[in-house]
């Protein structure tokens, strides 16, 4: 009796794990940004732990499901995260608009050359440049085509 109960619980647990699989479909995507180099931008589906990279035109194919989290990153772009909606699944197309990353420094290294040893004097003589950012503003500023051209896919 103990083995039958264990086997029954195992079958029930197995059915629950299979029921959690989402139906995913392959969608065509394109990245839009004012950067010349769009090759090898990383597109990562955090919900399924799978990813892909873009070609030279910023195009890619990835399997997604409803409400999947898509993360897009590249050295020259500001990281972007979005969720897959039903219209994306219906059209099988995903358009991503991104901003270029300009003047991004993660750390500053000050060498000992030219320093006096007095903190106030060295701070006052240090040149600091404020970075500037370009922004697209609102999505309403764009004139978008109704559909992306069919690229034979």
SVG drawing of the C-alpha trace seen along z (x, -y; Angstrom):
<svg xmlns="http://www.w3.org/2000/svg" viewBox="-3 -74 56 76">
<polyline fill="none" stroke="black" stroke-width="0.4" points="0.0,0.0 2.9,-2.3 4.4,-1.9 1.1,-2.6 0.6,-5.8 4.2,-6.9 3.7,-6.1 0.4,-8.0 2.0,-11.1 4.9,-10.9 2.5,-10.8 0.5,-13.8 3.7,-15.8 4.9,-15.0 1.7,-16.2 1.9,-19.5 5.4,-20.1 4.3,-19.4 1.3,-21.7 3.6,-24.7 5.2,-24.7 4.1,-27.8 3.2,-27.6 6.0,-29.6 6.1,-30.7 8.9,-32.1 8.6,-35.8 10.6,-38.0 12.1,-41.1 13.9,-44.2 15.8,-46.8 15.4,-50.5 18.1,-52.9 20.4,-55.5 23.5,-53.4 25.4,-52.0 26.5,-48.8 23.5,-46.7 25.2,-43.3 25.4,-41.0 23.0,-42.8 21.9,-40.3 18.2,-39.4 17.5,-37.3 14.1,-35.7 14.5,-35.7 11.3,-33.6 12.6,-30.7 16.4,-31.3 17.1,-31.3 18.5,-34.0 19.8,-35.1 21.8,-37.9 20.9,-40.3 22.3,-40.3 23.9,-43.4 20.5,-45.0 19.3,-44.5 16.9,-41.7 16.5,-38.5 14.2,-35.5 13.3,-34.3 10.7,-32.0 8.4,-33.9 5.2,-33.3 2.6,-35.6 4.1,-37.8 7.6,-36.6 10.3,-39.1 12.6,-40.1 15.9,-41.8 18.0,-43.6 21.5,-44.7 24.7,-45.8 27.7,-47.9 26.6,-50.8 22.9,-50.8 21.0,-51.6 19.7,-48.2 16.0,-47.7 13.4,-45.2 9.9,-44.6 7.1,-42.1 5.5,-40.1 1.9,-41.1 -0.9,-39.4 -0.5,-41.7 3.1,-40.6 2.0,-36.9 -0.8,-37.6 1.5,-39.5 4.6,-37.4 6.6,-40.6 8.4,-42.5 9.8,-46.0 12.1,-47.4 13.1,-51.1 16.3,-51.8 18.5,-54.7 22.2,-55.0 24.5,-55.0 26.9,-57.9 29.8,-58.9 29.2,-56.0 31.9,-55.5 31.6,-52.9 34.7,-54.1 37.2,-56.9 40.9,-56.2 43.1,-59.1 46.8,-58.5 49.4,-60.0 51.0,-62.1 50.3,-65.8 48.8,-65.5 50.0,-67.7 49.0,-65.5 46.6,-68.1 43.0,-66.7 41.3,-70.1 43.8,-71.4 43.7,-68.1 39.9,-68.1 39.7,-71.7 42.1,-71.1 40.3,-68.0 38.3,-68.5 34.9,-66.9 32.7,-66.6 29.0,-66.2 27.7,-63.5 24.9,-64.3 22.2,-61.9 20.2,-61.8 16.6,-60.7 13.8,-59.9 11.3,-61.6 7.8,-60.2 6.9,-57.4 4.4,-59.8 7.3,-61.6 7.8,-58.7 6.1,-57.9 6.0,-54.1 5.0,-51.8 1.9,-49.7 3.9,-46.4 7.5,-45.5 8.4,-44.3 8.2,-40.6 11.8,-39.3 10.9,-35.9 10.3,-34.4"/>
</svg>
